[in-house]
Amino acid sequence: MIRVLLVDDQPLIRSGFRALLDLEDDIEVVAEAADGGEGLELAREHLPDVALVDIQMPVVDGIETTRRIAADPALAGVHVVILTNYGFDEYVFDALCAGAAGFLVKDIVPEDFLHAVRVAARGDALLAPSITRKLINRYVTQPLPTHTGAGTRLEELTSREREAVVLVARGLSNDEIAGRLVISPLTAKTHINRAMTKLRARDRAQLVVLAYESGLVAPHMGW
């Protein structure tokens, strides 16, 4: 059973998402919160698999909520998905840097929304390759501070793991990475998971951020 926490200051939005989720046999909404502070308390109480968090809320916004969840070892199993009305707005990259697993636009079609919740719950890539490319084009092409910790840990990666991380950062799916490296999709996923462990990345989205911040991938590199 996938346990979901809804954090949004708009009751109609929460009720709409809850109505969709409650129809699914494998998903349970364990709690709802109207702001990030309350959401953090409920996350600690219920330990959900997925927290759907609105990016703009009073008191404690979505970015700060995400940052606090990511910083709490007790909440390591909580995958934060940011909800936004505006698509690729100025806050999305900050949310990913704070530890979000990905993001969804609130007008997403129901079947894609439910799929995204399931993907986030199992810790796989929530950002589709096309979304990753758009995100990189808009944000990562801007100068970023060097993430020295990640840069040091890059030395722990094998050559195959480094190649896999580069391809993840370029927006390729596991199947595409497998084809590029001439390996099986399962082996590609294994390389990515090991790289995430060594770089201490919570998920694939954070792996993309670390790849650029560490200098492993340069924004001008081709696809």
Contacts in CASP RR format, 6 or more apart in sequence:
PFRMAT RR
TARGET T0000
AUTHOR 0000-0000-0000
METHOD contacts of the structure
MODEL  1
MIRVLLVDDQPLIRSGFRALLDLEDDIEVVAEAADGGEGLELAREHLPDV
ALVDIQMPVVDGIETTRRIAADPALAGVHVVILTNYGFDEYVFDALCAGA
AGFLVKDIVPEDFLHAVRVAARGDALLAPSITRKLINRYVTQPLPTHTGA
GTRLEELTSREREAVVLVARGLSNDEIAGRLVISPLTAKTHINRAMTKLR
ARDRAQLVVLAYESGLVAPHMGW
1 26 0 8 1.000
1 27 0 8 1.000
1 28 0 8 1.000
2 26 0 8 1.000
2 27 0 8 1.000
2 28 0 8 1.000
2 49 0 8 1.000
2 50 0 8 1.000
2 117 0 8 1.000
2 118 0 8 1.000
2 121 0 8 1.000
3 28 0 8 1.000
3 30 0 8 1.000
3 46 0 8 1.000
3 47 0 8 1.000
3 48 0 8 1.000
3 49 0 8 1.000
3 50 0 8 1.000
4 21 0 8 1.000
4 27 0 8 1.000
4 28 0 8 1.000
4 29 0 8 1.000
4 30 0 8 1.000
4 48 0 8 1.000
4 49 0 8 1.000
4 50 0 8 1.000
4 51 0 8 1.000
4 52 0 8 1.000
4 117 0 8 1.000
5 29 0 8 1.000
5 30 0 8 1.000
5 31 0 8 1.000
5 32 0 8 1.000
5 33 0 8 1.000
5 39 0 8 1.000
5 42 0 8 1.000
5 43 0 8 1.000
5 46 0 8 1.000
5 48 0 8 1.000
5 50 0 8 1.000
5 51 0 8 1.000
5 52 0 8 1.000
5 78 0 8 1.000
6 14 0 8 1.000
6 17 0 8 1.000
6 18 0 8 1.000
6 29 0 8 1.000
6 31 0 8 1.000
6 32 0 8 1.000
6 33 0 8 1.000
6 52 0 8 1.000
7 32 0 8 1.000
7 33 0 8 1.000
7 34 0 8 1.000
7 35 0 8 1.000
7 36 0 8 1.000
7 38 0 8 1.000
7 39 0 8 1.000
7 42 0 8 1.000
7 51 0 8 1.000
7 52 0 8 1.000
7 53 0 8 1.000
7 54 0 8 1.000
7 57 0 8 1.000
7 62 0 8 1.000
7 65 0 8 1.000
8 14 0 8 1.000
8 17 0 8 1.000
8 33 0 8 1.000
8 34 0 8 1.000
8 52 0 8 1.000
8 53 0 8 1.000
8 54 0 8 1.000
8 57 0 8 1.000
8 83 0 8 1.000
9 34 0 8 1.000
9 35 0 8 1.000
9 54 0 8 1.000
9 57 0 8 1.000
9 58 0 8 1.000
10 54 0 8 1.000
11 34 0 8 1.000
13 54 0 8 1.000
13 83 0 8 1.000
13 106 0 8 1.000
14 32 0 8 1.000
17 52 0 8 1.000
17 113 0 8 1.000
18 29 0 8 1.000
18 32 0 8 1.000
20 110 0 8 1.000
20 113 0 8 1.000
20 114 0 8 1.000
21 27 0 8 1.000
21 28 0 8 1.000
21 29 0 8 1.000
21 114 0 8 1.000
21 117 0 8 1.000
22 29 0 8 1.000
24 114 0 8 1.000
26 118 0 8 1.000
27 114 0 8 1.000
27 117 0 8 1.000
27 118 0 8 1.000
30 42 0 8 1.000
30 46 0 8 1.000
30 48 0 8 1.000
31 39 0 8 1.000
31 42 0 8 1.000
31 45 0 8 1.000
31 46 0 8 1.000
31 48 0 8 1.000
32 42 0 8 1.000
33 39 0 8 1.000
33 41 0 8 1.000
33 42 0 8 1.000
34 57 0 8 1.000
35 57 0 8 1.000
35 58 0 8 1.000
35 59 0 8 1.000
35 60 0 8 1.000
36 53 0 8 1.000
36 57 0 8 1.000
36 59 0 8 1.000
36 60 0 8 1.000
36 61 0 8 1.000
36 62 0 8 1.000
36 64 0 8 1.000
36 65 0 8 1.000
37 59 0 8 1.000
37 60 0 8 1.000
37 65 0 8 1.000
39 51 0 8 1.000
39 53 0 8 1.000
39 65 0 8 1.000
40 60 0 8 1.000
40 65 0 8 1.000
40 68 0 8 1.000
40 69 0 8 1.000
43 51 0 8 1.000
43 69 0 8 1.000
43 75 0 8 1.000
43 78 0 8 1.000
44 72 0 8 1.000
44 74 0 8 1.000
44 75 0 8 1.000
47 74 0 8 1.000
47 75 0 8 1.000
47 77 0 8 1.000
47 78 0 8 1.000
48 78 0 8 1.000
49 77 0 8 1.000
49 78 0 8 1.000
49 79 0 8 1.000
49 120 0 8 1.000
49 121 0 8 1.000
50 78 0 8 1.000
50 79 0 8 1.000
50 80 0 8 1.000
50 81 0 8 1.000
50 117 0 8 1.000
50 120 0 8 1.000
50 121 0 8 1.000
51 69 0 8 1.000
51 78 0 8 1.000
51 79 0 8 1.000
51 80 0 8 1.000
51 81 0 8 1.000
52 81 0 8 1.000
52 83 0 8 1.000
52 104 0 8 1.000
52 117 0 8 1.000
53 62 0 8 1.000
53 65 0 8 1.000
53 66 0 8 1.000
53 80 0 8 1.000
53 81 0 8 1.000
53 82 0 8 1.000
53 83 0 8 1.000
53 100 0 8 1.000
54 62 0 8 1.000
54 82 0 8 1.000
54 83 0 8 1.000
54 84 0 8 1.000
55 61 0 8 1.000
55 62 0 8 1.000
55 63 0 8 1.000
55 82 0 8 1.000
55 83 0 8 1.000
55 84 0 8 1.000
55 89 0 8 1.000
55 91 0 8 1.000
55 92 0 8 1.000
55 95 0 8 1.000
55 103 0 8 1.000
56 62 0 8 1.000
56 84 0 8 1.000
56 91 0 8 1.000
57 65 0 8 1.000
60 68 0 8 1.000
62 82 0 8 1.000
62 95 0 8 1.000
63 91 0 8 1.000
63 94 0 8 1.000
63 95 0 8 1.000
63 98 0 8 1.000
64 98 0 8 1.000
65 80 0 8 1.000
66 80 0 8 1.000
66 82 0 8 1.000
66 95 0 8 1.000
66 98 0 8 1.000
66 99 0 8 1.000
66 100 0 8 1.000
67 98 0 8 1.000
67 99 0 8 1.000
69 75 0 8 1.000
69 78 0 8 1.000
69 80 0 8 1.000
69 99 0 8 1.000
70 80 0 8 1.000
70 98 0 8 1.000
70 99 0 8 1.000
70 202 0 8 1.000
76 202 0 8 1.000
79 101 0 8 1.000
79 120 0 8 1.000
79 121 0 8 1.000
79 123 0 8 1.000
79 126 0 8 1.000
79 202 0 8 1.000
79 203 0 8 1.000
80 99 0 8 1.000
80 100 0 8 1.000
80 101 0 8 1.000
80 102 0 8 1.000
81 100 0 8 1.000
81 101 0 8 1.000
81 102 0 8 1.000
81 103 0 8 1.000
81 104 0 8 1.000
81 116 0 8 1.000
81 117 0 8 1.000
81 120 0 8 1.000
81 126 0 8 1.000
82 92 0 8 1.000
82 95 0 8 1.000
82 100 0 8 1.000
82 102 0 8 1.000
82 103 0 8 1.000
82 104 0 8 1.000
83 103 0 8 1.000
83 104 0 8 1.000
83 105 0 8 1.000
83 106 0 8 1.000
84 91 0 8 1.000
84 92 0 8 1.000
84 103 0 8 1.000
84 104 0 8 1.000
84 105 0 8 1.000
84 106 0 8 1.000
85 105 0 8 1.000
85 106 0 8 1.000
85 107 0 8 1.000
86 105 0 8 1.000
87 103 0 8 1.000
87 105 0 8 1.000
88 134 0 8 1.000
88 135 0 8 1.000
88 138 0 8 1.000
92 103 0 8 1.000
92 135 0 8 1.000
92 139 0 8 1.000
93 135 0 8 1.000
93 138 0 8 1.000
93 139 0 8 1.000
93 140 0 8 1.000
93 209 0 8 1.000
95 102 0 8 1.000
95 103 0 8 1.000
96 102 0 8 1.000
96 103 0 8 1.000
96 135 0 8 1.000
96 205 0 8 1.000
96 206 0 8 1.000
96 208 0 8 1.000
96 209 0 8 1.000
97 209 0 8 1.000
99 202 0 8 1.000
99 203 0 8 1.000
99 205 0 8 1.000
99 206 0 8 1.000
100 205 0 8 1.000
101 120 0 8 1.000
101 123 0 8 1.000
101 126 0 8 1.000
101 202 0 8 1.000
101 203 0 8 1.000
101 204 0 8 1.000
101 205 0 8 1.000
101 206 0 8 1.000
102 120 0 8 1.000
102 126 0 8 1.000
102 127 0 8 1.000
102 203 0 8 1.000
102 205 0 8 1.000
103 126 0 8 1.000
104 113 0 8 1.000
104 116 0 8 1.000
108 116 0 8 1.000
116 126 0 8 1.000
119 125 0 8 1.000
119 126 0 8 1.000
120 126 0 8 1.000
123 203 0 8 1.000
123 204 0 8 1.000
124 204 0 8 1.000
125 168 0 8 1.000
125 173 0 8 1.000
125 174 0 8 1.000
125 204 0 8 1.000
125 205 0 8 1.000
126 203 0 8 1.000
126 204 0 8 1.000
126 205 0 8 1.000
127 135 0 8 1.000
127 171 0 8 1.000
127 204 0 8 1.000
127 205 0 8 1.000
127 208 0 8 1.000
129 171 0 8 1.000
129 172 0 8 1.000
129 173 0 8 1.000
129 176 0 8 1.000
132 169 0 8 1.000
132 170 0 8 1.000
132 171 0 8 1.000
132 208 0 8 1.000
133 170 0 8 1.000
133 171 0 8 1.000
133 223 0 8 1.000
135 208 0 8 1.000
136 169 0 8 1.000
136 170 0 8 1.000
136 171 0 8 1.000
136 208 0 8 1.000
136 212 0 8 1.000
136 219 0 8 1.000
140 208 0 8 1.000
140 212 0 8 1.000
140 219 0 8 1.000
141 219 0 8 1.000
141 220 0 8 1.000
144 212 0 8 1.000
144 213 0 8 1.000
145 213 0 8 1.000
146 213 0 8 1.000
146 214 0 8 1.000
146 215 0 8 1.000
147 210 0 8 1.000
147 213 0 8 1.000
147 214 0 8 1.000
149 214 0 8 1.000
150 199 0 8 1.000
150 210 0 8 1.000
150 213 0 8 1.000
150 214 0 8 1.000
151 214 0 8 1.000
151 215 0 8 1.000
151 216 0 8 1.000
153 198 0 8 1.000
153 199 0 8 1.000
153 200 0 8 1.000
154 162 0 8 1.000
154 199 0 8 1.000
154 214 0 8 1.000
154 216 0 8 1.000
156 198 0 8 1.000
157 165 0 8 1.000
157 195 0 8 1.000
157 198 0 8 1.000
157 199 0 8 1.000
158 191 0 8 1.000
158 194 0 8 1.000
160 181 0 8 1.000
160 191 0 8 1.000
161 191 0 8 1.000
161 192 0 8 1.000
161 194 0 8 1.000
161 195 0 8 1.000
161 198 0 8 1.000
162 195 0 8 1.000
162 216 0 8 1.000
163 181 0 8 1.000
163 191 0 8 1.000
164 177 0 8 1.000
164 181 0 8 1.000
164 188 0 8 1.000
164 191 0 8 1.000
164 192 0 8 1.000
164 195 0 8 1.000
165 192 0 8 1.000
165 195 0 8 1.000
165 199 0 8 1.000
165 207 0 8 1.000
165 211 0 8 1.000
165 216 0 8 1.000
165 217 0 8 1.000
166 211 0 8 1.000
166 216 0 8 1.000
166 217 0 8 1.000
167 176 0 8 1.000
167 177 0 8 1.000
167 180 0 8 1.000
167 181 0 8 1.000
168 177 0 8 1.000
168 192 0 8 1.000
168 204 0 8 1.000
168 207 0 8 1.000
168 208 0 8 1.000
168 211 0 8 1.000
169 207 0 8 1.000
169 208 0 8 1.000
169 211 0 8 1.000
169 212 0 8 1.000
169 216 0 8 1.000
169 217 0 8 1.000
170 217 0 8 1.000
170 221 0 8 1.000
170 222 0 8 1.000
170 223 0 8 1.000
171 208 0 8 1.000
171 223 0 8 1.000
172 180 0 8 1.000
174 185 0 8 1.000
174 188 0 8 1.000
174 189 0 8 1.000
174 192 0 8 1.000
175 185 0 8 1.000
175 188 0 8 1.000
177 185 0 8 1.000
177 188 0 8 1.000
177 192 0 8 1.000
178 184 0 8 1.000
178 185 0 8 1.000
178 187 0 8 1.000
178 188 0 8 1.000
181 188 0 8 1.000
183 191 0 8 1.000
192 204 0 8 1.000
192 207 0 8 1.000
195 201 0 8 1.000
195 207 0 8 1.000
196 202 0 8 1.000
196 203 0 8 1.000
196 204 0 8 1.000
196 206 0 8 1.000
196 207 0 8 1.000
199 207 0 8 1.000
199 210 0 8 1.000
201 207 0 8 1.000
201 210 0 8 1.000
210 216 0 8 1.000
211 217 0 8 1.000
212 219 0 8 1.000
END
